Amino acid sequence: MEEDLHQIVNSCNYNGEEEEQGDPESNTLNQPLVKANRTLSSTPLALVGTKVSHIESLDYEINENDLFKHDWRKRSKTQVLQYIFLKWTFACLIGLFTGLIATLINLAVENIAGYKLLAVGLTLVATVLCVCFAPTAAGPGIPEIKAYLNGIDTPNMFGATTMIVKIIGSIGAVAAGLDLGKEGPLVHIGTCIASLLGQGGPDNHRLKWRWLRYFNNDRDRRDLITCGSAAGVCAAFRSPVGGVLFALEEVATWWRSALLWRTFFSTAVVVVVLRAFIEICNSGKCGLFGRGGLIMFDVSHVTYTYHATDIIPVMLIGVIGGVLGSLYNHFLHKVLRLYNLINQKGKIHKVLLALTVSLFTSVCLYGLPFLAKCTPCDPSIEEKCPTNGRSGNFKQFHCPKGYYSDLATLLLTTNDDAVRNIFSSNTPNEFSMGSLWIFFVLYCILGLFTFGIATPSGLFLPIILMGSAYGRMLGGLMGSYTSIDQGLYAVLGAASLMAGSMRMTVSLCVIFLELTNNLLLLPITMIVLLIAKTVGDSFNPSIYDIILHLKGLPFLEANPEPWMRNLSVGELGDAKPPVVTLQGVEKVAKIVDVLRNTTHNAFPVLDEAEVPPQVGLGTGDIELHGLILRAHLVKVLKKRWFLTEKRRTEEWEVREKFPWDELAEREDNFDDVAITSSEMQMYVDLHPLTNTTPYTVMENMSVAKALVLFRQVGLRHLLIVPRIQASGRSPVVGILTRQDLRAYNILQAFPHLEKSKGRKAH
């Protein structure tokens, strides 16, 4: 049974405009951390009689490697083949469409970015689209994707409108010269493509293709979104293996070997598409693809050597990256809180904030190059110097003929070309120390003030620019004391700052390895990443964890707090109101009363025990039959599947009334259901619609173990059963949800644990 949050946070770029509605079950400890509209978007197991409906993933039943070795029980071999074929087809389509859209974005940015005078207008277009049409398209989208794969659903996060606004907004924001990257938006775009493919299109215009029934469940939808995130990273960095590892290390909560193959297949398709367009655009008329290829830092013509003495500056880069990364996270947290207050004032304030940042950026990009000295062109270089056009390095700007402005070369170009310039090797005198300092300080300021405005934005490229600047400066300061090239120092600086801010290691290492195309850089890159992450972790959480906290998304961490071992789930359940239960054959009046007076999303179903007399249970003993969802209760009332007498129903009666596609629908609106007084006295048989295999824990289990089970299995509800099954005692003593297992809420109910907690809980 898949996990889903009962209170959905409709995040709008930290603007605080969520639709608010409390959910007593989600926050039973009376701490209104998250207030949002309640939408049931998860489709857990719906058991119809003894057969599992199509809304359960076939991955529970099949093994692709042994396809023809087993009898697939209730599944025909045709169904299994259809399912497997569709899985790999979707993985291919995700990679294909992501690669095409990435090509479109890059070409559009390259062709528009030269018109810097349109910067404010481009920003206005991107902001208005986000504010008025798709608020969830603002920001990078990666924290929300990470939250979704952890079990938290945000409405409209993967819709068609969000994807279209994300594409257009990314082109406008990046082409406007804002200190934003298109890498984060590409990850979000990839997940939108995956979600739309899995559900057959937008919500209002879905395809009714019969085969799509296999993917109308949360398990397969989650897998497709994971493939989409990997494809997005691959499209951004041209790093297929790095994209797979990013999905594994950063966004995915659940992982298995079958998913590894599918994500790798998706990223492989992306690389093929990118390579095809690079060959087509080899003439140089397509911007980045014609000139850059797949490698952003090509060291194929350079032989790098490093010695034991170089380990000291390499370690120093890692330490600086960890410190600067944690400082960046700290100050960005403060800025985002300020932006949240501004954005709460309304849409006009969001637009004005974005335009102010855009205007400030344009003034800096055009004004600061006047502070740099002119540098004479090197006659030994093959490239034309100086240049004033929309392409080429060595911008002349205000310098006389034969001279170029190194600061204008870094600022008055696209972000991708700026990275290529600062990563360039064998160019120790191309950029002066003063220009690098100005560039570094400027992008630190722009990186803090640009992220958080109502436009699609990414964190990767701004952090790379900052890190590469201080890395190249450190390389210049080392001078003859090291054998490492300044361009390599820039690469290591970018890697260290990303690890210090985002706290990724393995995926970043592979991404930079694929960017540089040189295995010789692997050892020192690993050292830098490990040191930077270790230093950063000692100060504050990663930037994505900070954003999750600011958005109020109840993300469950992998490791429970140490003090959770001292508290049992039975004690935690006692701090909640009594659990609301239903009988196997229940009166309509009781169901209406429960739905009207509670906001719980699932209810335990109890029934009279049917056991042989020799077991020893007395007459009237009760058993736990299972768990029924609120959405299924609403469907029963809407379809008026009522019985005039209290009896059990047959399987054929249920299948006639409730087809699989209706059970998979997410609608749970009870307000428009009208029940007459005569119908109130009728009955409903809940047995066929009840999940008879819910996850349960003994009341003496520690909260720490329950949290690990809840998170890793992907639960939505966890039933607490008594340790002693005494006659006359209820077989269920409580129910735990995501909010109940959050450290903050537990501490409010048990303040004495505050003294024993290891660190401050969010």
Helices and strands as residue ranges (DSSP letters): E 47-48, E 51-52, G 58-60, G 64-66, H 77-112, G 116-118, H 119-132, G 135-137, H 142-150, H 160-175, H 183-199, G 210-215, H 218-237, H 240-246, I 247-251, H 257-280, H 288-292, G 308-310, H 311-343, H 347-367, G 368-371, E 374-376, E 403-405, H 406-411, H 415-423, H 433-450, H 460-478, G 479-481, H 486-502, H 506-516, G 519-521, H 522-537, H 543-551, G 562-566, H 569-574, E 582-583, E 585-587, H 588-597, E 602-608, G 613-615, E 622-629, H 630-639, H 651-657, H 660-663, H 677-680, E 683-685, E 696-698, H 703-713, E 718-721, E 734-736, G 739-741, H 743-749, G 751-755
